[in-house]
């Protein structure tokens, strides 16, 4: 909003305010400003929101089918949850103020974030206030209901993003399938690699749906220990901010031989806001947490990660950065499938994987810190691999 307003007030460049106006012309400045603003907003509104959630008795009551794990979770009983409203709110405000809201990609990002936060918020509200309603009421949304909303959003976003992408491959590679270590451009003569695979409407929509629905569920499943999902999301968001810069800056994209997507650099502001919101939330969510993000936060963070990966055409690198998220959701899929196939046997002591480690003797803080370290290494590897082509 500020960027669009200053763009309309071009005459300010001829005044003493010129230096202030020009700095907002820099995507890098606005991305870092979004990070700082988002962090400050979560920090400022953290305590009032936590008090409000506690007053509404929106507290978590963790239950599992493993007695030892229930005992470990006893200390978390009645900790306010649905704190994802802080994350979603900070991202929304920071993006509206500092991104170019005329950008199609920014508009779609906000739709993804609000949609997923709304689905997660409805699930949290139903689940966590059921005890206060006469007759009990529903324990959250049914799994199929959440899946319908996730898949529906993925199909819709995939279709609109595909239609928006420039079909002229020489100018814009918004539909190219970017395989690991593949050179998007060749140098003799310079131009798009003739071996590139371009996704059609159906293929693009399928990829979009899998990314948005899959990542939202992966972050949701990972959110089980104090600071785990928020810390990992902060590092992944930082990597996404760098990738968005490269993807939307034609000189950098062509130099590094990755797809150039016109306008994708504005998503660096969204990624910066997401990083700041996660860091701010970590201030309250670090062990011992005084608030949990709930589905409200985890679904919107995962949905945004999947959406950004889709637009900047870096699905493989983002999946590498999200290795811990994939490990967590993969452990659940394997555990459930093996349990059903063998009629009661388990691969892990407990799923998701972080609880397997906990039941093996690792304390919560050590698990969280080590999975953060793994994520930092994966983000560094993903960014370094750009140069190895």
N, C-alpha and C positions, 0 to 999 in steps of 0.2 A: 504493500500500500504506500509506504514512504517512497519507494523507488518509483512507482507509477506517478505519484504526486509530483516529485521533483522533476520527473521527465516532462511533465506538462508545464512546469514553471521554469522553462529554459532560460528565461531572462535573469534568473538568480546567478547564473554563471558570470554575469557581468558586474556582480556586486562583491563586496568583501566576503560574502558567504561562499565564494566560489570553491574554496578548498574543502568546505564541509559538503557541498553538493557533489563534487567530483568523487569523493571517497565512496559515496553510495553507488557510484557507477561500477565499482569493482566487486565482482562476484565473490572474490576471496574475502573481502572485508565484510560483506553482508552475511556470508556463511559463518564466519567466526563471531560476528555480532549476534547472530541467531543462536549460536551455541551459548554465548555468555548470557543473553537475555533469557533463554529457556531455563538455564541453570538457576538464574536469579529468581525467576517466577516460582519454580518448584520450591526453592529454599524459603521464599517469603510466605508462600501460602501453605507450606507443609503442615505446620502445627494447627492452624485453624481448621484445615480440612480433616486432619486426623481427629481433632476434638469433635467435629461434627459427625464423622463416621462412627466414633465411639458412642456419641449421644444417641444416634439412630440404632445403636446395637448391631451395626454391620460388622460383625466379628467372625473370624475364621474358626471353624471347629474341625480340625483335620481328623479324618478317619480312614483307615486302610484295613486290609484283610490280614495284616501281619501284626501280631501282638507286640513284638519287640519294637516295631516302627511306631505303633500307636503310643508306646511309652516314651519314645524319643520326641514325638510331636506334642506331648502333653504341655510342654512349656509355651507352645505357640497358641494355645487355646485362647480364643476371644481377642486375638490381636486384630485390630481393624483392618479390613481389606477393602477392595474397590478403590485403592489409592491410585489406580491407573487414570482416574479423572485428572490428577495432577499432571501426569505425563501427557495425556491427550490435550488438555487445556493449554499447557505450555507450548507444545508443538504448534497448535492451532494459532495462538496469539503471535508467536514469533514468526511463523511463516506468513501470516496475513500482513504483518508490519514490515517485514524485511525482504520478502520474495516479490518477484514481479507477478502479481495476481492475475495479470492478463495472460500469463503463460498457460497453455493447455495442460502441460505436464504437471504444473503445480496444482491446478484445479483438480485434476484426477487424483493426485496424491492426497489432497484434503478430503476428497470423497472416500477414498480407501480408508483413511484414518478415522473419519467420523463414523462411517458405516461399521467398521470393525469394533470401534469403541462402543458403539450403540448395542451391537450384538452381545459383546462381552458384558456391558453394563446391565443389560436385561437379564442375562444369565446369573450374574453376581447378585443382583437385587432379589430375584426370585429364590435363589438358593439360600441366601444369608438372612432373609427376613421371613422365611417360611414359619419359623418357630413362633413369631410374634403375631401371625395371622390366625384367626379362629379356624379350627379344622386343619391346621398345618399348611396346606397348599402345596404347590409344586416345588420340587427340589431343583430349580433351575430349568433351563431349556433342555429339551430332549436332544440327544446327540444328532439325530437326523435333522432337527430344526436348525441347529448351528451349522451343520454341513450344507444345508440348502442355501443359507445366507452366504456362506463362504464361497461355495461353488458359483452361486448366482453372481456375486460380485466379481469373481475371477473372469467369468464369461463376458460380463458387461464391459469391464475394464479392458480386457484383451481385445474385444471388438473395436472399441473406440480408439484405443492406442494404435491398433493396426491401421485403421482408416486414416488416422492423423499422420502416420509416418509417410515421408516422401517416397514415392515409388521409383524415383530416379536414383538408381544405385550409385551413380557417379557423384551425386551430391550428398546423398544421405543414405546411410546403411541401417536404417531403423528396423528393417525386416531380416537382416542377415543373421544366420545361425553362427554364433561366434564360438568355435571349438577351441579347446585348450591348446595353447602354443601355436595356433594358426595365424598366419600373416594375413591381415585384412587387405593390405595393399601390396602390390609388387612395384619394383622401382625401374624396370627397364622394359617398356616405358612406364612411367608412374601412373597408377590407376588401381581400381579395385581388383583383387585377386579373382581371376576367371573361374577358380575352383570353389568359390563361395557358394553356400547353399542358402537360398532365400525361402523363408517360411511363407506359406500361403495363409489365407485367413483361418482355416481350420487348425493348422499346425500352431499358428501364433496364439490362438485362443486357448488351445490345450496347454501350451507352455505357461501362459499367463495364469490359467486356473490352477494348475499344479503348484506353481510358485506361490501364489497368494494364499491359497487354502493350506498348502503344505507347510509353509513357513509360519503361518499364524498358529497352526496346531503344534508345531515344533517348539516355538517359544513358550506357548501355553504349558506344554508338558515339562519344560525345563524349569519353570517357575515353581520351585518347591523348597528352596533353601534361601536363607537371608542373603540378599545381594547377588545371587547367582545369575538370574535372567537379566537383571538391570545392568550388572557389570559387563556381561558378555555383549549385550546389545549396544552398550556405549562404545566398545572397541569396534564392533562390526559397523556401527554408524560412522565412525571416524574413517574406516576404510572405504565405505560407500561415498563419503564426502570427497575423498581423493579421486575415486573412480568417476564420479559425476563431473568433476572439473575436467578430467582428461577427455571423457566422452563428448562433452559439449564444446570443447575448445579444438577447433579444426586442426590448428598447427600441431598441438600436442598429440591428438589422436593419430594424425598421419605420421608423425615422427615415431610414435611408439607402435604403429601398425595395428591399431585397434579401431573398431567401428566408430565413426563420427556420427553423432545424432544431434542435429541442430536443435538448440533450445534445452538440451539435457543438463547444461551447466547450472540452470536455475534450481535443479534438484539438489545441488550441493547445499543450498540454504535449508531445504527440508531435512537433509541428513544431519546438518549442523544442529538444527533445532532438536532433532531426535537424540543426538549425542548429549547435548546439554541437559535435556529433560531426564535422560537416564542417569547422568552423573548427579543431578540434583536429587532425584528420587533415591539414589544410592545413599545420600546423606541420611535419609530417614530409614532406609531399608537394610543398611548394613547391620551385621550381627551385633547385639540382639535387635531385630527389627521392631519398630513401633508401628509399622504399617506394611501391608502387602499390596502389590499392584492388582491382583486378581485377574480375571479374564478381561476386564476393561482395559488394562494396560498391555497384557501379553498378546492379545489378539490384534490390537492396533499396531504394536511394534512389529510383530511377525508379518502382518499384511503389508506394512510399509516397506520392510526389507525385501519382500518378494516383488513388490511393485517396482521399486528402484532398480533391482537387478534386471527386471524385464526391459525397462525403458533404456537403460544404458547399455544393453546387450552384453552383459557380463555375468550371465547366469552361472557359468562354471566357476568363476573366481569367487563369486558371492557364496556359492555353496561350499567352497573350500573354507572361506572365512567363517562360515556357520557350521563348521565341523562338529562342534560340541552339541549344537542344537540337533543336528542330524543323528549323532550318536544317541542322544536322549530319546528321540522319537523312534529311532530304529530299535533300541532296546525294548521299548514297549511293544512294538509290532512283533518282534521275535518272541518275546515272552508270552504274549497272548496266543500267538499262533502255535508255539510249541506246547503250551499248556493244554490247548484244546486238542491238538493232534495226539498227545501222549496221555490224555485224560488225567492231568494233575501234576505232571513233572514240570520243573522250571529250569531255565538256563541260568538265570541270575538269581541271587538271593532275594532281590526285589527290584522291580522296575518302576520308574526310570532309573538309569544307570547310577545317578548320584546317590540313590538310596542303597544300591548294591555296594557301593564303596563305603557308605556309612555303616552298614551292617557288617562289613568286613573289618571294622575297627577304626576307620578314619573319622576324625572329628569334623564337624560341619565346616568350621572356618578353614581347615586345611583343604577340604574338597573344593570349596568355592575359590580359594586363592589359586589352587593348581589348575582348575579349569579356566580361570582368567588367564593364567600364564599360557596355557595351550592355545587359547583364542588369540592372544597377542602374537604368538609365533605363526599361527595360521594366517592372520591378517598380513603379517610381514611377508610370508611366503607368497601369498596371493598378489601383493603389490610388486614384489620382486620379479615374479614370473612374467609380468607385462614386458619386461625388457628382454626376456629369453624367448625370442621368436626368430 
